[in-house]
Amino acid sequence: MSLFPFFKNNTFARGVHPDANKSTAGSPIRRMPFASRMILPLVQHIGKPAVPLVRAGEEVVRGQPIAKADGFLSVPIHAPADGVIEAIELKPSARGPWVESIVLRVYEGSTQEIGWRHPPDIESMSPREILQAIQDSGMVGLGGAAFPSHAKLAVPEGTKIHTLVVNGCECEPYLTCDHRLMLEYPEDLMAGIRLAMKSVGAKRAIIGVEDNKMDAVAAIQAAIEKVGPADGSITVQAVPTKYPQGAEKMLVKSLLGVEVPSGGLPMHIGVVVNNVGTLALLGSLLPEGQGMTERVVTVTGPGIKKPGDYWVPLGTPMRTVLKWAGAQDANEQEIILGGPMMGQAVASLDVPVTKGVSGILVFDKLRIEADRKLWPCIKCGECVKACPMGLNPSMLGMLAGRREYEAMGAQYHLGDCFECGCCTYVCPSHIPLVQQFRVAKGILRGKAT
C-alpha cells in the first residue's frame, strides 16, 4: 500500500518546468531582529488604504492596532514592535508611487512578546464572527496578491461552497516559505483550515502539495491524524510539479478535475481556494486574538550569503533585510520581490517588507541586463504551447505593440490571463509579453472607469 494514498497523477494542460532552485527548503525558519525604524504603508492590500489610529509622538506596543480598516475591502495594520510613532508621511513603495505610511521608531530592547491581544472563544464563534475576527487580524493572502482574507472567504448569499482547496504548491522557483510553514507549523495549518471551512460552510478541504515536497505531505498527513477531524473531511493530495500548478484555476483542475469557466471564479463552481501560509497564520493568530505583525519571507539568490526563510517584522526596510542576510553590494544587484516568474523588481532599497512580500531575491544586475536583448517575434508558437489558459500570447503581444487594447480583451480574452509569466519564460526573442499584458490591462481598466 502506498505511504501517500491521496496521490493522483492529475494536472492541467501546458505550463513549463523552470529550475526549482529551492536550496533553502532544508533549513528551519529563522527570526530576523527589529530594525531601528519600521515603515508601514497604509495600503498593504488590495482595496482602500487603512486609516491611522495614532498620531506622531504616541507610544505603541507590539500588536496594537495603529490603523483601522476603511470599509469592507480593507484591513487594519498592527504595530510590529514596541516604540513611538515618529511620523505619518509619504514614503516610497515597491510599486513606485509614494504612499502614506506610518513611521515607527522601535525602542531598543523591544521584545518579541505581543503586548496587545484579546483571545476570543473560537469554538462558539459564528461564521460571520470568524470573518470579522479575520478582518480585525489584518490578514491578507500571503501568496502575493494580498487580497483581504475575510473578503476571499465571504460567500455571497445564495452561493453554496462544497470544497475548500488549500494551495501548498509553491510552484515559483526559489520560494520555500510555504514549504517550511507546512513542515514546522502543520497543526496551525489544521486550525486555520477548520476556521476557513466553518466560515464558508465547506464540508471538505483538500490540501494540494507539489510532489517535490513529499516531506510536507507526510507532515500534514501526520497532523491530520493527530489533530484533524476523524471523518476524513480534510485530506492532503500530491500533484505533479509543474509551473503554474499553484494558480488557483490550475490547482482546482488538478485536484477536482473541473475547470473554472472563463471570466469566472472558483466560487462560481462551489470552491474557495486559500494559501497554506495564510491559513497557518490564521490558525495561530485567531485563537490568541492577535493581529498580523510579521510573516515568513524567503531571502535568497546568488547575491545572498545567508539565504533562508525568515520571520520578518512587517515594515522592515529592504536595506535592513539584505544587510542581515549578507547581501553583497546590494545597490549593484537586481532585487525582486516575490518569485522570478511573477515577482517585480524594486528600484529602491528604502521600501519596506509588506504583507504581500513572499520572497526577496537578489541577482547579478549585469548578468540580467546582458540577457535582456530583445528580438522580433519569430512566430515559433512556444508561448502558445506554454500558456496554461490556452491563450495566444503571440497575437496578444502583437496587438499590444499596435496599441489595439480593446481587441486584446474582446477577441483574445486578455482578462483570462493571470500573468503567470510562462510566455515570457519560453520566448526565444526575450519579448516581455506579460509586462505588455499588464500595461494593456491597466489601460483597459482606466477606460472602463
C-alpha positions as CSV (number, residue, x, y, z in Angstrom):
1,M,0.0,0.0,0.0
2,S,1.3,3.5,-0.9
3,L,2.5,5.6,2.0
4,F,0.6,8.6,0.4
5,P,-2.8,7.2,-0.6
6,F,-4.0,10.6,-1.8
7,F,-1.5,10.8,-4.7
8,K,-3.1,11.0,-8.1
9,N,-1.4,11.9,-11.4
10,N,-3.8,14.8,-12.1
11,T,-2.6,18.0,-13.6
12,F,-3.5,20.8,-16.1
13,A,-2.6,21.3,-19.7
14,R,0.5,23.0,-20.9
15,G,2.7,25.0,-18.4
16,V,6.5,25.0,-18.0
17,H,9.2,23.4,-15.9
18,P,11.7,26.0,-14.7
19,D,14.6,25.0,-12.5
20,A,13.4,24.9,-8.9
21,N,16.4,26.4,-7.2
22,K,14.9,25.7,-3.7
23,S,18.1,25.3,-1.8
24,T,16.6,27.0,1.3
25,A,14.0,24.3,1.8
26,G,16.2,22.2,4.1
27,S,16.8,24.9,6.7
28,P,14.5,25.9,9.6
29,I,12.8,29.3,9.6
30,R,14.9,31.9,11.5
31,R,13.8,35.1,13.1
32,M,15.0,38.5,11.9
33,P,15.6,41.2,14.6
34,F,13.8,44.5,14.6
35,A,15.1,47.4,12.6
36,S,15.6,50.7,14.4
37,R,12.7,52.2,12.3
38,M,9.8,50.5,10.6
39,I,7.8,51.9,7.7
40,L,4.2,50.7,7.5
41,P,2.3,51.8,4.3
42,L,-1.4,52.3,4.9
43,V,-2.1,50.3,1.8
44,Q,-0.6,46.8,2.0
45,H,-3.6,45.1,0.5
46,I,-6.0,45.2,-2.5
47,G,-8.7,47.7,-1.5
48,K,-8.9,51.0,0.3
49,P,-6.0,52.2,2.4
50,A,-6.2,51.8,6.2
51,V,-7.0,54.9,8.3
52,P,-4.4,55.9,11.0
53,L,-5.5,55.5,14.7
54,V,-2.3,57.1,16.1
55,R,-0.5,60.4,16.0
56,A,3.1,61.4,15.9
57,G,4.7,61.1,19.3
58,E,2.3,58.4,20.5
59,E,3.8,55.3,22.2
60,V,2.6,51.8,21.0
61,V,3.1,48.2,21.9
62,R,3.7,45.3,19.7
63,G,0.4,44.0,18.2
64,Q,-1.5,47.2,18.9
65,P,-3.8,48.4,16.0
66,I,-2.3,51.6,14.6
67,A,-4.6,51.9,11.6
68,K,-8.2,50.7,11.1
69,A,-9.9,49.2,8.0
70,D,-11.7,51.7,5.8
71,G,-14.8,49.6,4.8
72,F,-15.2,46.0,3.8
73,L,-12.4,45.7,1.3
74,S,-9.7,47.0,3.7
75,V,-7.8,45.6,6.7
76,P,-6.1,47.2,9.7
77,I,-2.4,47.5,10.5
78,H,-0.8,46.5,13.8
79,A,2.4,47.7,15.4
80,P,5.2,45.2,14.6
81,A,7.3,46.3,17.7
82,D,7.2,48.5,20.8
83,G,8.1,52.0,20.0
84,V,6.9,55.5,19.3
85,I,5.2,56.9,16.2
86,E,7.7,59.2,14.6
87,A,5.6,60.4,11.6
88,I,2.8,59.8,9.2
89,E,4.1,60.8,5.8
90,L,4.6,59.8,2.2
91,K,7.2,57.1,1.7
92,P,8.3,55.2,-1.5
93,S,6.6,51.9,-2.2
94,A,7.6,48.8,-4.1
95,R,5.2,49.6,-6.9
96,G,6.7,53.0,-7.5
97,P,4.3,55.8,-6.2
98,W,4.9,57.2,-2.8
99,V,2.2,56.3,-0.4
100,E,1.1,57.5,3.1
101,S,2.9,55.5,5.7
102,I,3.3,55.3,9.5
103,V,6.9,55.5,10.6
104,L,7.6,53.7,13.9
105,R,10.8,54.3,15.8
106,V,11.5,51.0,17.7
107,Y,12.5,51.0,21.3
108,E,15.9,49.5,21.9
109,G,15.5,46.2,23.7
110,S,11.9,45.7,22.4
111,T,11.0,42.1,22.8
112,Q,9.2,39.6,20.6
113,E,6.3,39.4,23.1
114,I,2.9,40.5,21.8
115,G,1.6,43.3,24.1
116,W,-1.9,43.6,22.6
117,R,-4.2,40.5,22.4
118,H,-7.8,39.7,23.0
119,P,-8.3,35.9,22.9
120,P,-11.9,35.0,21.8
121,D,-13.9,31.9,22.4
122,I,-13.2,30.4,19.0
123,E,-15.4,27.4,19.3
124,S,-18.5,29.4,19.9
125,M,-18.0,31.9,17.1
126,S,-20.4,32.0,14.2
127,P,-19.2,32.2,10.5
128,R,-19.9,35.9,10.5
129,E,-17.9,36.4,13.7
130,I,-15.0,34.4,12.3
131,L,-14.9,36.7,9.2
132,Q,-14.9,39.8,11.4
133,A,-12.1,38.3,13.5
134,I,-10.1,37.6,10.3
135,Q,-10.5,41.2,9.2
136,D,-9.6,42.5,12.6
137,S,-6.4,40.5,12.4
138,G,-5.3,42.4,9.3
139,M,-4.7,39.1,7.3
140,V,-4.4,39.1,3.6
141,G,-3.5,36.4,1.1
142,L,0.2,35.6,1.7
143,G,0.7,34.1,-1.7
144,G,1.5,37.5,-3.2
145,A,-1.9,39.1,-4.3
146,A,-2.5,40.5,-0.8
147,F,-6.3,40.2,-1.2
148,P,-8.0,40.7,2.2
149,S,-8.6,37.2,3.6
150,H,-12.0,37.9,5.1
151,A,-13.2,39.1,1.7
152,K,-11.9,35.9,0.0
153,L,-13.9,33.8,2.5
154,A,-17.1,35.9,2.4
155,V,-19.5,33.8,0.4
156,P,-22.3,35.8,-1.5
157,E,-25.8,35.0,-0.4
158,G,-27.2,32.1,-2.5
159,T,-23.8,30.6,-3.2
160,K,-23.0,27.1,-1.9
161,I,-19.4,26.2,-1.2
162,H,-18.7,22.4,-1.0
163,T,-14.9,22.4,-1.0
164,L,-12.0,24.4,0.4
165,V,-8.9,23.9,-1.7
166,V,-5.7,24.7,0.2
167,N,-2.8,25.7,-2.0
168,G,0.5,24.3,-0.8
169,C,2.1,24.0,-4.2
170,E,4.6,27.0,-4.0
171,C,5.5,26.4,-7.7
172,E,7.5,29.6,-8.1
173,P,11.3,28.9,-8.3
174,Y,13.4,29.9,-5.2
175,L,10.5,30.4,-2.8
176,T,10.3,27.9,0.1
177,C,8.4,29.9,2.8
178,D,5.2,27.9,2.4
179,H,7.2,24.6,2.4
180,R,8.8,25.4,5.7
181,L,5.5,26.5,7.2
182,M,3.9,23.2,6.3
183,L,6.9,21.3,7.9
184,E,7.1,23.4,11.0
185,Y,3.5,24.5,11.7
186,P,1.2,21.8,10.4
187,E,-1.1,22.0,13.5
188,D,-1.6,25.7,13.0
189,L,-2.5,24.9,9.4
190,M,-5.1,22.4,10.6
191,A,-6.6,25.1,12.9
192,G,-6.7,27.6,10.1
193,I,-8.4,25.1,7.7
194,R,-11.1,24.3,10.2
195,L,-11.8,28.0,10.7
196,A,-11.9,28.6,7.0
197,M,-14.2,25.6,6.4
198,K,-16.6,26.9,9.1
199,S,-16.7,30.4,7.7
200,V,-17.5,29.3,4.1
201,G,-19.7,26.3,5.0
202,A,-17.4,23.8,3.2
203,K,-17.9,20.1,4.1
204,R,-14.4,19.1,2.9
205,A,-10.9,20.5,2.4
206,I,-8.2,19.2,0.1
207,I,-4.6,20.4,0.5
208,G,-2.7,20.3,-2.7
209,V,1.1,20.0,-2.5
210,E,3.5,19.5,-5.4
211,D,5.2,16.1,-5.4
212,N,8.7,17.7,-4.9
213,K,7.6,18.3,-1.3
214,M,6.7,14.9,-0.1
215,D,8.1,15.6,3.4
216,A,5.4,18.3,3.7
217,V,2.8,15.9,2.6
218,A,3.9,13.5,5.3
219,A,4.0,16.3,7.9
220,I,0.4,17.3,7.0
221,Q,-0.8,13.8,7.0
222,A,0.6,13.2,10.5
223,A,-1.1,16.4,11.7
224,I,-4.4,15.3,10.2
225,E,-4.1,12.0,12.1
226,K,-3.1,13.8,15.3
227,V,-5.5,16.9,15.5
228,G,-7.6,16.8,12.3
229,P,-11.2,15.6,12.2
230,A,-11.5,11.8,12.1
231,D,-14.3,11.9,9.5
232,G,-11.9,12.3,6.6
233,S,-13.2,15.8,5.7
234,I,-9.6,17.1,5.5
235,T,-7.2,15.4,3.1
236,V,-3.8,16.1,1.5
237,Q,-3.0,15.2,-2.1
238,A,0.3,15.4,-4.0
239,V,0.1,16.9,-7.5
240,P,2.8,16.8,-10.2
241,T,5.4,19.5,-10.0
242,K,4.8,22.0,-12.8
243,Y,4.5,25.7,-13.1
244,P,2.0,27.3,-12.5
245,Q,0.4,24.5,-10.5
246,G,-0.2,26.9,-7.7
247,A,-2.5,29.2,-9.7
248,E,-6.0,28.6,-8.3
249,K,-7.7,27.7,-11.5
250,M,-4.9,25.2,-12.3
251,L,-5.0,23.7,-8.9
252,V,-8.8,23.3,-9.0
253,K,-8.4,21.4,-12.3
254,S,-5.6,19.2,-10.9
255,L,-7.4,18.3,-7.6
256,L,-11.0,18.2,-8.6
257,G,-10.9,17.6,-12.4
258,V,-13.2,20.5,-13.2
259,E,-12.5,23.8,-14.9
260,V,-13.4,27.3,-13.7
261,P,-15.3,28.9,-16.5
262,S,-13.7,31.8,-18.5
263,G,-14.2,35.0,-16.6
264,G,-15.4,33.1,-13.5
265,L,-14.1,32.4,-10.1
266,P,-13.7,29.1,-8.2
267,M,-16.6,30.3,-6.0
268,H,-18.8,30.0,-9.1
269,I,-18.4,26.2,-9.0
270,G,-18.6,25.8,-5.3
271,V,-14.9,26.1,-4.4
272,V,-12.8,28.5,-2.4
273,V,-9.0,28.5,-2.7
274,N,-6.7,29.7,0.1
275,N,-2.9,29.6,0.5
276,V,-1.3,27.4,3.2
277,G,0.7,30.3,4.6
278,T,-2.4,32.4,5.0
279,L,-4.3,29.6,6.8
280,A,-1.4,28.6,9.0
281,L,-1.0,32.2,10.2
282,L,-4.8,32.5,10.8
283,G,-4.7,29.3,12.8
284,S,-2.0,30.8,15.0
285,L,-3.4,34.4,15.3
286,L,-7.1,34.0,15.7
287,P,-7.2,31.8,18.8
288,E,-4.9,34.3,20.5
289,G,-6.8,37.3,19.3
290,Q,-3.6,38.8,17.7
291,G,-3.0,40.9,14.7
292,M,-0.6,40.3,11.9
293,T,2.8,41.8,12.8
294,E,5.2,39.6,10.8
295,R,5.4,37.0,8.0
296,V,7.8,34.4,6.7
297,V,9.9,35.6,3.7
298,T,12.3,33.6,1.6
299,V,15.5,35.6,1.2
300,T,17.8,34.0,-1.3
301,G,19.6,34.3,-4.7
302,P,23.2,34.4,-5.9
303,G,23.8,37.7,-4.1
304,I,22.9,36.5,-0.6
305,K,25.5,35.0,1.8
306,K,22.9,33.8,4.4
307,P,20.0,32.5,2.4
308,G,17.0,31.1,4.2
309,D,13.4,31.6,5.3
310,Y,12.9,34.3,8.0
311,W,10.2,35.6,10.2
312,V,10.4,39.3,9.1
313,P,8.6,42.0,11.1
314,L,6.3,44.0,8.7
315,G,7.7,47.4,7.9
316,T,11.3,46.3,8.0
317,P,13.2,48.3,5.3
318,M,14.6,46.2,2.5
319,R,18.1,47.5,3.1
320,T,18.0,46.1,6.7
321,V,16.8,42.7,5.5
322,L,19.5,42.5,2.9
323,K,22.2,43.6,5.3
324,W,21.2,40.9,7.8
325,A,21.1,38.2,5.1
326,G,24.6,39.2,3.9
327,A,23.8,40.7,0.5
328,Q,26.9,41.7,-1.4
329,D,26.8,45.3,-2.8
330,A,23.0,45.4,-2.7
331,N,23.0,48.7,-4.7
332,E,24.5,46.9,-7.6
333,Q,22.2,43.9,-7.6
334,E,18.8,43.3,-9.1
335,I,16.2,42.9,-6.3
336,I,13.0,41.1,-7.0
337,L,10.0,40.9,-4.6
338,G,8.2,37.5,-4.9
339,G,9.3,34.8,-7.3
340,P,11.2,35.3,-10.5
341,M,8.2,34.3,-12.7
342,M,5.6,36.8,-11.2
343,G,7.6,39.0,-8.9
344,Q,8.5,42.6,-9.5
345,A,11.9,44.4,-9.4
346,V,12.4,47.2,-6.9
347,A,14.3,50.4,-7.7
348,S,14.9,51.5,-4.1
349,L,16.2,49.7,-1.0
350,D,14.2,52.0,1.2
351,V,10.9,50.3,0.5
352,P,9.7,48.1,3.4
353,V,8.6,44.5,3.7
354,T,4.8,44.4,3.4
355,K,2.1,41.7,3.9
356,G,2.3,40.5,0.3
357,V,6.1,40.0,0.1
358,S,6.7,36.3,0.0
359,G,10.3,36.4,-1.2
360,I,13.3,38.8,-1.7
361,L,15.6,37.5,-4.5
362,V,19.0,39.0,-5.2
363,F,20.6,38.6,-8.6
364,D,23.5,40.0,-10.5
365,K,22.3,43.1,-12.3
366,L,24.9,43.0,-15.1
367,R,24.1,39.4,-16.0
368,I,20.4,40.0,-16.1
369,E,20.9,43.1,-18.3
370,A,23.1,41.1,-20.7
371,D,20.3,38.5,-21.1
372,R,17.6,41.2,-21.9
373,K,18.5,41.8,-25.6
374,L,15.2,41.7,-27.5
375,W,14.4,40.3,-30.9
376,P,11.3,40.4,-33.1
377,C,8.7,37.6,-32.7
378,I,9.7,34.7,-34.9
379,K,6.2,33.1,-34.8
380,C,7.6,29.9,-33.2
381,G,4.5,29.3,-31.1
382,E,6.3,28.3,-28.0
383,C,4.2,30.8,-25.9
384,V,1.0,29.2,-27.2
385,K,2.3,25.8,-26.2
386,A,3.1,27.0,-22.7
387,C,0.1,29.2,-21.8
388,P,-1.9,27.3,-19.2
389,M,-5.1,29.2,-20.1
390,G,-4.9,28.3,-23.8
391,L,-4.4,31.9,-24.9
392,N,-2.4,33.2,-27.9
393,P,0.3,35.3,-26.2
394,S,2.0,36.0,-29.5
395,M,-1.1,37.6,-31.0
396,L,-1.8,39.5,-27.8
397,G,1.8,40.8,-27.9
398,M,1.4,42.0,-31.5
399,L,-1.9,43.7,-30.6
400,A,-0.2,45.4,-27.6
401,G,2.6,46.6,-29.9
402,R,-0.1,48.3,-32.1
403,R,-2.0,49.5,-29.0
404,E,-5.1,47.7,-30.1
405,Y,-6.1,47.0,-26.4
406,E,-9.8,46.6,-27.0
407,A,-9.2,43.8,-29.4
408,M,-6.9,42.1,-26.8
409,G,-9.8,42.0,-24.4
410,A,-12.8,41.4,-26.6
411,Q,-11.4,39.0,-29.1
412,Y,-8.4,37.3,-27.4
413,H,-9.6,37.0,-23.8
414,L,-6.9,39.1,-22.1
415,G,-8.9,39.1,-18.9
416,D,-8.3,35.3,-18.6
417,C,-4.5,35.9,-18.4
418,F,-3.4,35.8,-14.7
419,E,0.2,37.0,-15.6
420,C,2.0,33.7,-14.7
421,G,4.9,34.6,-17.0
422,C,5.1,31.3,-18.8
423,C,5.0,33.1,-22.2
424,T,7.8,35.4,-21.3
425,Y,9.9,32.5,-19.8
426,V,9.8,30.4,-23.1
427,C,10.1,33.3,-25.6
428,P,13.4,32.9,-27.5
429,S,13.2,36.6,-28.5
430,H,13.0,37.7,-24.9
431,I,9.8,39.7,-25.6
432,P,8.4,40.9,-22.2
433,L,4.9,39.6,-23.0
434,V,3.5,39.6,-19.5
435,Q,4.7,43.1,-18.9
436,Q,2.9,44.2,-22.1
437,F,-0.3,42.5,-20.9
438,R,-0.1,44.3,-17.5
439,V,0.1,47.6,-19.3
440,A,-2.8,46.7,-21.5
441,K,-5.0,45.7,-18.6
442,G,-4.2,48.9,-16.8
443,I,-5.2,51.0,-19.8
444,L,-8.5,49.0,-20.3
445,R,-9.3,49.4,-16.6
446,G,-8.7,53.1,-16.9
447,K,-11.1,53.4,-19.9
448,A,-13.8,51.4,-18.0
449,T,-13.9,53.9,-15.1
